Amino acid sequence: MTDDSLLEFPCRFPIKVFGAHDGHFEQQIFDLLKPHVPELSHDDLTPNASRKGNYLAITVDVLARDRAQLDAIYEDLTACEAVLMAL
């Protein structure tokens, strides 16, 4: 564990991403994350539609190698116009 991180790498790390439920959002997120997490499979994504079905929350469980990998993932997620919020 380093002084600047509370995480001990490698570790499982859940990422939650929110966007419009347009039928393409889940695949967009998968395609965006795959270069950062080569071992990622569709089974690692857990979608959850909003009550009215307008929005989709996707939880992605990744094996994070280091802080730089997580920073790069969040940078790409926040740059994506389809992503409303990433936690």
C-alpha contacts under 8 A as a table, 3 or more apart, distances in Angstrom:
res1	aa1	res2	aa2	distance
1	M	5	S	6.88
1	M	6	L	7.02
1	M	7	L	6.50
1	M	8	E	4.84
1	M	9	F	7.29
2	T	5	S	5.56
2	T	6	L	7.48
2	T	8	E	7.71
3	D	6	L	7.61
5	S	8	E	7.63
5	S	67	R	7.90
7	L	11	C	7.55
8	E	11	C	6.44
9	F	64	A	6.72
9	F	65	R	5.71
9	F	66	D	5.65
10	P	63	L	6.63
10	P	64	A	5.43
10	P	65	R	4.53
10	P	66	D	6.39
11	C	63	L	5.56
11	C	64	A	5.39
11	C	65	R	6.93
12	R	61	D	6.55
12	R	62	V	5.64
12	R	63	L	4.52
12	R	64	A	6.06
13	F	61	D	5.68
13	F	62	V	5.34
13	F	63	L	6.16
13	F	64	A	6.20
14	P	59	T	6.39
14	P	60	V	5.53
14	P	61	D	4.39
14	P	62	V	6.27
15	I	59	T	5.54
15	I	60	V	5.08
15	I	61	D	6.34
15	I	62	V	7.58
15	I	86	A	7.22
15	I	87	L	5.92
16	K	57	A	6.73
16	K	58	I	5.57
16	K	59	T	4.37
16	K	60	V	6.31
16	K	86	A	5.68
16	K	87	L	5.09
17	V	57	A	5.64
17	V	58	I	5.17
17	V	59	T	6.42
17	V	60	V	7.99
17	V	83	V	6.80
17	V	84	L	7.69
17	V	85	M	5.90
17	V	86	A	4.43
17	V	87	L	6.43
18	F	55	Y	7.08
18	F	56	L	5.76
18	F	57	A	4.51
18	F	58	I	6.41
18	F	83	V	5.90
18	F	84	L	5.49
18	F	85	M	5.20
18	F	86	A	6.32
19	G	25	F	6.81
19	G	55	Y	5.66
19	G	56	L	5.51
19	G	57	A	6.69
19	G	82	A	5.94
19	G	83	V	4.93
19	G	84	L	5.06
19	G	85	M	7.15
20	A	25	F	6.89
20	A	54	N	6.04
20	A	55	Y	4.38
20	A	56	L	5.86
20	A	82	A	7.13
20	A	83	V	7.92
20	A	84	L	7.86
21	H	24	H	7.62
21	H	25	F	6.49
21	H	49	A	7.15
21	H	53	G	6.65
21	H	54	N	5.28
21	H	55	Y	4.48
21	H	56	L	4.93
22	D	25	F	6.21
22	D	54	N	7.85
23	G	26	E	7.36
24	H	27	Q	5.55
24	H	28	Q	6.20
25	F	28	Q	5.00
25	F	29	I	6.27
25	F	56	L	7.79
25	F	82	A	7.17
26	E	29	I	5.28
26	E	30	F	6.30
26	E	47	P	7.44
26	E	58	I	7.26
27	Q	30	F	4.97
27	Q	31	D	6.06
28	Q	31	D	5.16
28	Q	32	L	6.08
29	I	32	L	5.02
29	I	33	L	6.13
29	I	77	L	8.00
30	F	33	L	5.29
30	F	34	K	5.95
30	F	42	H	7.19
30	F	45	L	7.84
31	D	34	K	5.37
31	D	35	P	7.58
32	L	35	P	6.87
32	L	36	H	7.97
32	L	76	D	7.26
32	L	77	L	7.51
33	L	36	H	5.39
33	L	37	V	6.08
33	L	40	L	7.79
33	L	73	I	6.67
34	K	37	V	4.98
34	K	38	P	5.26
34	K	39	E	7.56
34	K	40	L	5.99
35	P	38	P	5.70
36	H	69	Q	6.76
36	H	72	A	7.65
36	H	73	I	6.63
37	V	40	L	5.46
37	V	62	V	7.19
37	V	63	L	7.70
40	L	44	D	6.54
40	L	62	V	7.18
41	S	44	D	5.53
41	S	45	L	7.63
42	H	45	L	5.57
43	D	46	T	7.39
44	D	60	V	5.64
44	D	61	D	5.56
44	D	62	V	7.30
45	L	58	I	6.34
45	L	59	T	5.77
45	L	60	V	4.62
45	L	61	D	6.85
46	T	58	I	5.42
46	T	59	T	5.09
46	T	60	V	6.38
47	P	56	L	6.55
47	P	57	A	5.72
47	P	58	I	4.30
47	P	59	T	6.45
48	N	56	L	5.69
48	N	57	A	5.12
48	N	58	I	6.17
49	A	52	K	7.88
49	A	53	G	5.40
49	A	54	N	7.37
49	A	55	Y	5.83
49	A	56	L	4.44
49	A	57	A	6.21
50	S	53	G	4.85
50	S	54	N	6.24
50	S	55	Y	5.25
50	S	56	L	6.01
50	S	57	A	7.47
51	R	54	N	7.87
52	K	55	Y	7.88
53	G	56	L	7.38
64	A	67	R	7.66
64	A	69	Q	6.81
64	A	70	L	6.72
65	R	69	Q	6.63
66	D	69	Q	5.52
66	D	70	L	6.80
67	R	70	L	5.18
67	R	71	D	6.13
68	A	71	D	5.03
68	A	72	A	6.15
69	Q	72	A	5.18
69	Q	73	I	6.25
70	L	73	I	5.04
70	L	74	Y	6.24
71	D	74	Y	5.27
71	D	75	E	6.06
72	A	75	E	5.01
72	A	76	D	6.27
73	I	76	D	5.32
73	I	77	L	6.16
74	Y	77	L	4.93
74	Y	78	T	6.02
74	Y	86	A	7.26
75	E	78	T	5.39
75	E	79	A	6.21
76	D	79	A	5.07
76	D	80	C	6.30
77	L	80	C	5.30
77	L	83	V	6.51
77	L	86	A	6.76
78	T	81	E	7.69
78	T	83	V	6.66
78	T	85	M	7.29
78	T	86	A	6.92
80	C	83	V	5.58
81	E	84	L	7.45
83	V	86	A	7.10
